[in-house]
Amino acid sequence: MADPIRIPVDELKDTIAKLAEIRSRIEEKTGLERAGTEEDVGDSGLIDAVGSFDGAWAAGHDRVQENVDTYKDATQGIIDNFEKTDSETTKDLQ
């Protein structure tokens, strides 16, 4: 007899929880907008560079959050489909 198919639903649910944790940590990022003004720092070039870096950093975080959401949704879809198939198969066998 063939080995049964084992669907790691618990592990997939753990993955969703970890992805939610990653997203939460990324949301808590601190921006560099508090670095100050040219008057505070004394160098407009430095303030511009900090602003450019901060903008790129924020855009990177946004992309990571989007990817985390995509992976979370895909993982939930896998769980939902396996559970639906399992339920339908169980019903059909009764």
N, C-alpha and C positions, 0 to 999 in steps of 0.2 A: 504494500500500500504506500502511496506517496506521502511524503511529509506534509503536514498541514501548513497552510499559509498563515504566518504570524504577522499581524499588523501591529506595529509598535505605537499604538494610540497613546499610551501613557507617556512615552518618550516624546511623541509629537506635541502633546499638551505641555510638557516641560519646555520644549523648544519655544512654543508660543509665549510662555511665561518669561523665558530668558530674553526673547526679542522685545517684549514689553518693557523689561528692565533696562535693556540697552537704549531703547527709545527715550525712556524717562531720564536716563543719565545724560543723554545728548541734549535734551530740552533744558537741562539745568546748566548748560554752558554759560560761561561768563564772557561777555564781549569786552573788547578793549576800548569801547567808546568812552570809558571813564579815564582814559589816559590824560585827558586835559586838553587845553587849547595851546596855541602857539605861545601865548603869554605865560602859561604855566610851564611849558617845556623849554621855550626859547628857540625853537627850531621848527619852522613850518614844514620843512622837508621830512622831518621825523614824524610829525603829526600826520602828514599825507601818507607816509609809508605805513604807519600804524593803521590808519583808516582803510587803506587798500588791503592790507593783510587781514584785518578784521572782516571786511566784506567777503573776501575769498574764503576765509575760515567759516563764516556763517553759511555761505552757499554750499560748502562741502558738508557741513552738518545737515543742511536741508536735504541734500542728495542722500546722505546716509539714512536719515529718517524715512525718506520715501522708499528706499530699498528695504529697510526693516519692515515697514508697513506692507510692502509687496510680499515679502517672504512670510510674514505672519498670516496674511490673507490666503496665500497659497497653501500654507500648512494647515490652516483651518479648513480649507476646501478639501484637502486630502482626508482629514479626519471625518468631515461631514459625509463625503462620498463613501468611505469605507463603512461608516456606521449605518448609512442608508442601505448600502448593499447587504450588509450583515443582517439588518432587520428584515429586508425584503426576502432574503434567502431563507431565514429562519421561518418567516411566515409561510413561504411556499412549501417548506418541508413538513409543515404541520398538517 
